[in-house]
Amino acid sequence: MRILLLVCLCFSLSTNAQLPEVASGTIKRFENFESKYIVPRNVDVWLPDGYTADKKYAVLYMHDGQMLYDATKSWNKQEWMVDEVVSKLINEGIIEDCIVVGVWNGGKYRHSDYFPEKAASYLPLELEKQLKDTLLGDLRADEYLKFLTKELKPFIDKNFSVKTDKANTYIAGSSMGGLISMYAICEYPDVFEAAACISTHWPGDTKISDNKIPEAFYSYLKNNLPSPENHKIYFDYGTETLDSLYKPLQMEVDKIMRQKGYSKENWITMEFEGENHSEASWCKRLHIPISFVMKK
């Protein structure tokens, strides 16, 4: 009862008929979550079957929250099937009990919210300006991460029965969501223990000519990867559609991972032959990154 009252004091819990329908667990929606850093957006919190305040749960933060649970309510009629996948992994004892915090993207601001802001400082000034022009203005990833760590996480920690330490806090996303997940664990290594970066969009922006953005990401990673002693990172890519661009870029990232002391114990990169850049592909393999980063 105390937890529910705290939730109601901060936000009105949505009873919107457009809530995702889930195969297991329940969704609590916080509509237009206010922030002093970024534009408001919905947050969908998935609670597993049997969720109770009598125990503590790990927390998985995921980007593009409107795509996670219900294909009938997503723009392309595809979903990650997060509720099915995570429930199965919990029930099989592969991962610890957890909740999933699905943060909706900012619509037209998605790209600028998710593009690793400090990595842009490694670009030539003219290219950095060109990048900002294509992203509807200034980059906002630092502000987005402030929202996650300084506003949303304290809210989740206060209003749900969760473990609040780094060892039980994870982050995951795909494409640009893969980039921002990588950026999050680099910028906030004391907040996130592990990041699942799925179909990571290493080109950064396919509209840029003479694209030097991947080199900027490499330089950023060389200087900012967190310690392999107490962090885990997962990368993957398919071989079709947009994912067909990723393999040579990911191989360069893999060299950096090895140079920084990462091994199979705390890092893995996987290739999925024949898979493309879509939720339909990502949901088929979601159990692999989640099992790796959250394994008991």
Buried (B, 14 or more C-beta within 10 A) or exposed (E): EEEEEEBEEEBEBBEEEEBBEBEBBEBBBBBEBEBEBBBBBBBBBBBBEEBEEEEBBBBBBBBBBBBBBBBEBBEEEBBBBBBBBBBBBBEEEBBBBBBBBBBBBBEEBBBBBBBBBBBBEBBEEEBBEBBBEBBEEEBBBBBBBBBBBBBBBEBBBBBBBBBBEBEBBBBBBBBBBBBBBBBBBBBBBEBBBBBBBBBBBBBBBEEBEEBEBBBBBBBBBEEBBBEBEEBBBBBBBBBBEBBEBBBEBBEBBBEBBEEBEBEEEBBBBBBBEEBBBBBBBBBEBBBBBBBBBBEE
